[in-house]
């Protein structure tokens, strides 16, 4: 692509010429040097906040993150987040200590989030995968209209439908326990509604797989469902991986719906719990930082490991359609 | 079949319409999975049930609410509001008085014990009922039934006398409860020490008006106001939801308290979305171009590190940056003060807050643009750069005359959807500034987007107004839906070419 800059003689005259009389190799080195300077300075802006959070999680006291290294190292926030009891000085004058233990260990919120996001993502794959198959391979009335409608309807901000979702769960909970307010199952079911983007993405992938293999299987006597399960699905595993990861990550971050549906602390998700540390007047930055590092690291690692898949999925899903 | 059982229960509890819908849905499902002609729909049905329940239904419901008067003042349905009047009672002139005791049961419920003060052989015990401390009652509850207690028999559980009841903060909740004797007499807490029999305050007339038994006033429901009113037109009691046609929409356009902030917030929303797209695209593009140099060392490492803000869950990043931009203790101001000796007011100054939001959103959003741009750059054949090199170009010319014109057209759908996404970027604003600082003399915040402004109208502020919020939500949906439609047109046309 961007090859070394052109090796041509500058046409300008005078003293300037001398300074620009670099040979191609020197030019390439200069270009690289400039690139590295730009990249490293920008990278510092990206990385410093994360370093500060790690340091805040290890510092004594609940201060907003503002230093690269903690001045007084303490594991109290980590112990709190993991639900391990620790001693805290209750009275500075006498040096009296008291034991502090989280009533609901914040670790639980992280586990709740993983559970909810994982189940919702599997459900979303099942629902959007089958629907995408119909859109990609089968003929039915109003197909393109429905497909476009899906995308437009999903543009409705879910936050503003909360009144309706709340009313629905409040009503449904009277008859079906697990659809009621303050249940994690209800939250999962609500998340299952957001499939249209994924339908588009999977359909886009199905479209790139030639139908000829399935057709020949049909001739050999396979049913339609068999061709779907045995032939198309195994070839589409990469896109399902992408959908799973994207859906998982977006649901790990989902705040508004979870904050309305889940009411008791033991039911909370990571997003609701993390914000609760900062929503009160007394902001518990240290505890928040420990929770953020604890939960952020595994998710980030997972994302980076699957980076190649995700980037492929994004560019094909977002652009090629 | 659980579905049939559910239908039956729903029907029994008076929700015939919902029962019918559940039944129809079940039949449709059965038909689709049993009939050989409905093959295609077998694949679509499960997805569409979820989509219908949690996307289409909420939209329809929201649009419906936008045509009603539904707020904290007009909260209950008409039936519930009327039931409150029907359940209102007063102490009758010749009321009997009862001593009482409350018994805590092992499962946390309570049993009330009553003893007639004149005739100690008349004793009653209630069925177990729940009392929640501090919880506000959600409207009228069914009266608790009392049964006669035979002599010599005692109520099980731990007894609570008046002082203990007061200390446990159960007196308030107990006062809101009503109890009925086997002979249908209603009893309620009259003072600290006794229960007294009560009479219903309102009698219903055939024409729907209610008559007060004590002073004889007559009230009638006013469907326009959503309140019961007396002869003088004064509101009495609690309000109820009622149909209001286009009143909410008219308020957005004409009420100066709404219209003023609405226009300002709309402009800021548009500016925020456009600037966010512009900034993230510029930085993302710059990084993509720099990282696309084949001879650059550590390319892979750089790429991975630059993706970080996209890989870390957004909610954590937003909250982390909120801490860094803390006006008094945050790292950003500590640094700026150390170097330049000035500390911007990121939280209290509207422009400072807006700048912070744009910076944070740039930080969060550039990796996505970088990823997409990288994909685009890699699809440009390298030969054209070689050709332009022969013509004597340089990096800047290459970028502005070759790269950008090639990348921009296919990027337009991405940019439009990024615009639409930011238009409704609830998490960012809600968690970062909460819409603050407050507008002077308005009910919105200086950094509110339409979506957070609406959320606050619906859920946060003292006067929650679901009807008005739904009307704004509907308008927002039309706007963003239009954007999505344009985008769809655009991509569809491109696909055909």
Interface residues (C-beta under 8 A of the other chain):
Chain A: X1 X2 X3 X4 X5 X6 X8 X28 X31 X32 X35 X36 X38 X39 X42 X43 X45 X46 X47 X48 X49 X50 X52 X53 X56 X63 X64 X65 X66 X67 X126 X127 X128 X130 X131 X133 X134 X138 X139 X140 X148 X150 X151 X152 X153 X154 X155 X156 X157 X158 X159 X160 X161 X162 X163 X164 X165 X167 X168 X171 X174 X175 X176 X189 X190 X192 X193 X194 X195 X196 X199 X224 X228 X249 X252 X253 X255 X256 X260 X270 X271 X274 X275 X278 X285 X288 X289 X292 X295 X296 X299 X300 X303 X304 X307 X311 X314 X315 X318 X319 X321
Chain B: X6 X9 X10 X13 X18 X39 X40 X41 X42 X43 X44 X46 X47 X48 X50 X51 X53 X54 X55 X56 X57 X58 X59 X61 X62 X65 X286 X287 X289 X290 X291 X292 X293 X294 X295 X296 X297 X302 X304 X305 X306 X307 X308 X309 X310 X311 X312 X313 X314 X315 X316 X317 X319 X320 X321 X322 X323 X324 X326 X329 X330 X331 X334 X363 X368 X371 X372 X374 X375 X376 X377 X378 X380 X382 X385 X386 X389 X390 X392 X393 X394 X395 X398 X410 X413 X414 X417 X420 X424 X426 X427 X430 X431 X451 X454 X455 X458 X459 X466 X469 X470 X472 X473 X476 X477 X480 X481 X483 X484 X485 X488 X491 X495
